[in-house]
């Protein structure tokens, strides 16, 4: 009787080599999941947004972010830009997100050109991508449905 390896014309793997192969496969999988691939030729299901980065913030929303002047009190407190970690100077201008976080324009504008959320709290701005906006609405509806089910479940036992 022939062994499995003789029958399939292969050699048994060395455990350390098998570990390296598995590690490389895991690295390849994680890299593929993190890549921003042009999906113009693919039909994207809304659930795919769970695995991808959100699109850039809407240009009109970004342009309408208020510019605020740093007050002496804020400068004295050592208020810093969360992106570059430099302290704001008195009377320096900063961009204010709807979540009230302040950033240097040169720090937040490139960020919002790539993704639609605040780097600190992940508050999401609207995008120009209708598919992503529909995904956000669906996600919110699912959360509301789960919340209603939890309330219903809780009401049954009170």
PyMOL commands that set and color helices and strands:
alter all, ss='L'
color gray80, all
select helices_A, chain A and resi 4-7+15-34+46-50+59-63+72-76+105-112+130-156
alter helices_A, ss='H'
color red, helices_A
select strands_A, chain A and resi 66-69+93-96+102-103
alter strands_A, ss='S'
color yellow, strands_A
deselect
rebuild
show_as cartoon
